[in-house]
Protein backbone atom coordinates (compact mmCIF):
# COMPACT_ATOMS: atom_id res chain seq x y z
CA UNK A 1 0.00 0.00 0.00
CA UNK A 2 1.28 3.41 -0.93
CA UNK A 3 1.90 5.99 1.75
CA UNK A 4 -1.09 8.01 2.86
CA UNK A 5 -1.35 11.60 1.78
CA UNK A 6 -0.72 14.21 4.44
CA UNK A 7 -4.00 16.14 4.90
CA UNK A 8 -3.92 19.92 5.16
CA UNK A 9 -6.23 21.33 7.85
CA UNK A 10 -6.91 25.00 8.47
CA UNK A 11 -9.27 26.66 10.96
CA UNK A 12 -9.50 30.38 10.30
CA UNK A 13 -11.69 33.47 10.23
CA UNK A 14 -10.75 34.40 6.66
CA UNK A 15 -12.51 33.20 3.54
CA UNK A 16 -10.87 30.59 1.32
CA UNK A 17 -10.17 30.54 -2.41
CA UNK A 18 -11.61 27.32 -3.82
CA UNK A 19 -9.68 27.52 -7.11
CA UNK A 20 -6.39 28.05 -5.27
CA UNK A 21 -7.11 25.07 -2.99
CA UNK A 22 -7.84 22.81 -5.98
CA UNK A 23 -4.64 24.05 -7.60
CA UNK A 24 -2.68 23.19 -4.46
CA UNK A 25 -3.64 19.50 -4.88
CA UNK A 26 -3.27 19.29 -8.64
CA UNK A 27 -0.54 21.66 -9.86
CA UNK A 28 2.24 19.82 -11.66
CA UNK A 29 0.71 16.37 -11.08
CA UNK A 30 -0.30 13.83 -13.68
CA UNK A 31 -1.60 11.15 -11.32
CA UNK A 32 -4.67 13.02 -10.07
CA UNK A 33 -7.73 11.84 -12.00
CA UNK A 34 -10.45 13.22 -9.75
CA UNK A 35 -10.96 16.24 -7.54
CA UNK A 36 -14.07 16.56 -5.40
CA UNK A 37 -14.87 19.77 -3.56
CA UNK A 38 -17.61 20.31 -1.03
CA UNK A 39 -18.37 23.85 0.06
CA UNK A 40 -20.70 24.51 2.99
CA UNK A 41 -22.22 27.99 2.82
CA UNK A 42 -24.29 30.18 5.13
CA UNK A 43 -27.90 30.30 3.89
CA UNK A 44 -30.48 32.95 4.78
CA UNK A 45 -33.19 30.43 5.76
CA UNK A 46 -35.75 32.17 3.56
CA UNK A 47 -34.77 35.66 4.69
CA UNK A 48 -35.05 34.80 8.39
CA UNK A 49 -31.32 34.79 9.11
CA UNK A 50 -29.04 37.84 9.29
CA UNK A 51 -25.85 36.03 10.30
CA UNK A 52 -24.42 32.83 11.66
CA UNK A 53 -21.88 32.99 14.46
CA UNK A 54 -19.47 30.08 14.61
CA UNK A 55 -17.79 29.43 17.92
CA UNK A 56 -14.98 26.89 18.05
CA UNK A 57 -12.57 25.30 20.49
CA UNK A 58 -9.15 26.55 19.37
CA UNK A 59 -6.60 23.79 19.32
CA UNK A 60 -9.13 20.99 19.52
CA UNK A 61 -10.89 22.06 16.31
CA UNK A 62 -7.67 21.64 14.32
CA UNK A 63 -6.75 18.44 16.16
CA UNK A 64 -10.15 16.79 15.73
CA UNK A 65 -10.45 17.69 12.04
CA UNK A 66 -6.91 16.36 11.66
CA UNK A 67 -7.93 13.04 13.25
CA UNK A 68 -10.96 12.76 10.94
CA UNK A 69 -8.86 13.69 7.89
CA UNK A 70 -6.17 11.14 8.82
CA UNK A 71 -8.86 8.47 9.12
CA UNK A 72 -10.13 9.36 5.61
CA UNK A 73 -6.58 9.25 4.23
CA UNK A 74 -6.17 5.76 5.69
CA UNK A 75 -9.48 4.49 4.33
CA UNK A 76 -9.25 5.80 0.79
CA UNK A 77 -6.30 6.04 -1.61
CA UNK A 78 -6.25 9.84 -1.79
CA UNK A 79 -3.54 11.84 -3.50
CA UNK A 80 -4.45 14.93 -1.49
CA UNK A 81 -6.93 16.19 1.09
CA UNK A 82 -7.63 19.70 2.36
CA UNK A 83 -10.17 20.74 4.98
CA UNK A 84 -10.78 24.39 5.87
CA UNK A 85 -13.34 25.45 8.47
CA UNK A 86 -14.09 29.09 9.20
CA UNK A 87 -15.19 30.64 12.50
CA UNK A 88 -16.61 33.99 13.56
CA UNK A 89 -19.65 35.86 12.25
CA UNK A 90 -20.64 34.80 8.74
CA UNK A 91 -23.41 36.29 6.61
CA UNK A 92 -25.73 34.51 4.18
CA UNK A 93 -23.85 33.75 0.98
CA UNK A 94 -20.50 33.39 2.74
CA UNK A 95 -18.48 30.19 2.81
CA UNK A 96 -18.28 28.14 6.02
CA UNK A 97 -16.35 24.97 5.23
CA UNK A 98 -14.35 23.48 2.37
CA UNK A 99 -13.32 19.90 1.73
CA UNK A 100 -11.10 19.14 -1.26
CA UNK A 101 -10.36 15.47 -1.88
CA UNK A 102 -8.18 14.32 -4.77
CA UNK A 103 -7.56 10.80 -5.98
CA UNK A 104 -6.61 8.78 -9.02
CA UNK A 105 -10.16 7.46 -9.49
CA UNK A 106 -13.34 9.33 -8.61
CA UNK A 107 -14.92 7.00 -6.08
CA UNK A 108 -12.24 7.49 -3.43
CA UNK A 109 -12.50 11.28 -3.60
CA UNK A 110 -16.31 11.28 -3.58
CA UNK A 111 -16.58 8.92 -0.63
CA UNK A 112 -13.83 10.60 1.37
CA UNK A 113 -15.48 14.02 1.01
CA UNK A 114 -18.82 12.57 2.10
CA UNK A 115 -17.19 10.86 5.11
CA UNK A 116 -15.37 14.06 6.09
CA UNK A 117 -18.56 16.11 6.12
CA UNK A 118 -20.52 13.54 8.14
CA UNK A 119 -17.83 13.49 10.82
CA UNK A 120 -17.15 17.23 10.80
CA UNK A 121 -20.77 17.90 11.64
CA UNK A 122 -20.86 15.75 14.76
CA UNK A 123 -17.24 15.56 15.91
CA UNK A 124 -15.48 18.84 15.15
CA UNK A 125 -15.91 21.28 18.06
CA UNK A 126 -17.88 24.07 16.37
CA UNK A 127 -21.20 25.54 17.44
CA UNK A 128 -23.49 27.69 15.33
CA UNK A 129 -25.58 30.53 16.70
CA UNK A 130 -28.26 32.02 14.45
CA UNK A 131 -28.78 35.75 14.50
CA UNK A 132 -32.29 36.48 13.19
CA UNK A 133 -32.91 39.20 10.59
CA UNK A 134 -35.39 40.89 12.96
CA UNK A 135 -32.61 41.74 15.42
CA UNK A 136 -33.86 39.39 18.17
CA UNK A 137 -31.36 37.58 20.41
CA UNK A 138 -29.26 34.91 18.80
CA UNK A 139 -30.23 31.26 19.20
CA UNK A 140 -27.94 28.24 19.30
CA UNK A 141 -28.56 25.73 16.54
CA UNK A 142 -29.57 22.34 17.92
CA UNK A 143 -27.74 19.23 16.79
CA UNK A 144 -29.87 16.92 14.68
CA UNK A 145 -30.26 13.27 15.60
CA UNK A 146 -29.86 12.36 11.92
CA UNK A 147 -26.36 13.90 11.90
CA UNK A 148 -25.31 11.47 14.61
CA UNK A 149 -27.11 8.60 12.86
CA UNK A 150 -25.31 9.41 9.61
CA UNK A 151 -22.05 8.28 11.21
CA UNK A 152 -23.36 4.74 11.53
CA UNK A 153 -23.06 4.03 7.82
CA UNK A 154 -19.27 4.39 7.94
CA UNK A 155 -18.77 1.55 10.43
CA UNK A 156 -16.38 1.69 13.33
CA UNK A 157 -14.04 4.67 13.45
CA UNK B 1 -7.87 21.17 36.86
CA UNK B 2 -8.60 23.71 34.15
CA UNK B 3 -12.19 23.76 32.93
CA UNK B 4 -13.28 25.42 29.69
CA UNK B 5 -16.82 25.95 28.48
CA UNK B 6 -18.31 26.58 25.05
CA UNK B 7 -21.56 27.75 23.43
CA UNK B 8 -24.62 27.64 25.70
CA UNK B 9 -22.73 25.82 28.42
CA UNK B 10 -20.40 28.84 28.60
CA UNK B 11 -23.29 31.31 28.49
CA UNK B 12 -25.27 29.61 31.26
CA UNK B 13 -22.28 29.15 33.55
CA UNK B 14 -21.28 32.74 32.81
CA UNK B 15 -17.57 32.22 32.25
CA UNK B 16 -15.24 30.79 29.64
CA UNK B 17 -12.77 29.09 31.89
CA UNK B 18 -11.87 28.45 35.51
CA UNK B 19 -9.44 26.41 37.56
CA UNK B 20 -10.88 24.14 40.22
CA UNK B 21 -9.52 21.81 42.87
CA UNK B 22 -11.60 18.67 42.69
CA UNK B 23 -12.58 16.71 45.79
CA UNK B 24 -11.03 13.26 45.88
CA UNK B 25 -14.33 11.46 45.27
CA UNK B 26 -14.68 13.11 41.83
CA UNK B 27 -13.04 10.44 39.69
CA UNK B 28 -14.90 10.29 36.40
CA UNK B 29 -16.32 12.74 33.88
CA UNK B 30 -19.84 11.91 35.14
CA UNK B 31 -18.71 12.66 38.72
CA UNK B 32 -17.37 16.02 37.55
CA UNK B 33 -20.66 16.96 35.87
CA UNK B 34 -22.63 16.04 39.00
CA UNK B 35 -20.24 17.97 41.25
CA UNK B 36 -20.30 21.08 39.04
CA UNK B 37 -24.09 21.04 38.90
CA UNK B 38 -24.20 21.81 42.61
CA UNK B 39 -22.01 24.90 42.38
CA UNK B 40 -24.74 27.45 41.66
CA UNK B 41 -27.71 28.41 39.53
CA UNK B 42 -25.71 28.93 36.32
CA UNK B 43 -24.11 25.51 36.63
CA UNK B 44 -27.47 23.93 37.43
CA UNK B 45 -28.97 25.53 34.31
CA UNK B 46 -26.07 24.47 32.10
CA UNK B 47 -25.96 20.92 33.42
CA UNK B 48 -29.68 20.28 33.94
CA UNK B 49 -29.44 17.35 31.51
CA UNK B 50 -25.88 16.14 32.02
CA UNK B 51 -26.33 13.27 29.55
CA UNK B 52 -26.40 15.72 26.61
CA UNK B 53 -23.15 17.43 27.60
CA UNK B 54 -20.09 16.49 25.54
CA UNK B 55 -16.71 16.42 27.21
CA UNK B 56 -13.14 16.58 25.97
CA UNK B 57 -10.02 15.91 28.02
CA UNK B 58 -6.90 17.59 26.71
CA UNK B 59 -8.69 18.28 23.41
CA UNK B 60 -9.94 14.76 22.74
CA UNK B 61 -13.52 13.53 23.06
CA UNK B 62 -14.18 11.24 26.04
CA UNK B 63 -17.18 9.30 27.32
CA UNK B 64 -18.82 10.16 30.63
CA UNK B 65 -17.47 6.94 32.17
CA UNK B 66 -13.89 8.00 31.50
CA UNK B 67 -11.54 8.61 34.44
CA UNK B 68 -10.36 12.17 34.85
CA UNK B 69 -6.62 12.84 34.58
CA UNK B 70 -4.78 14.18 37.63
CA UNK B 71 -4.35 17.46 35.83
CA UNK B 72 -5.15 18.89 32.43
CA UNK B 73 -7.82 20.71 30.47
CA UNK B 74 -11.39 19.46 30.60
CA UNK B 75 -13.88 21.06 28.19
CA UNK B 76 -17.67 20.94 28.52
CA UNK B 77 -19.88 21.79 25.57
CA UNK B 78 -23.18 21.01 23.84
CA UNK B 79 -23.46 18.60 20.90
CA UNK B 80 -21.52 20.08 18.00
CA UNK B 81 -23.12 21.83 15.05
CA UNK B 82 -20.26 22.60 12.69
CA UNK B 83 -19.80 21.76 9.05
Interface residues (C-beta under 8 A of the other chain):
Chain A: X40 X54 X55 X56 X57 X59 X60 X63 X64 X85 X96 X97 X117 X120 X121 X122 X123 X124 X125 X126 X127 X128 X129 X140 X141 X142 X143 X148
Chain B: X4 X6 X7 X8 X56 X59 X60 X61 X75 X77 X78 X79 X80 X81 X82 X83
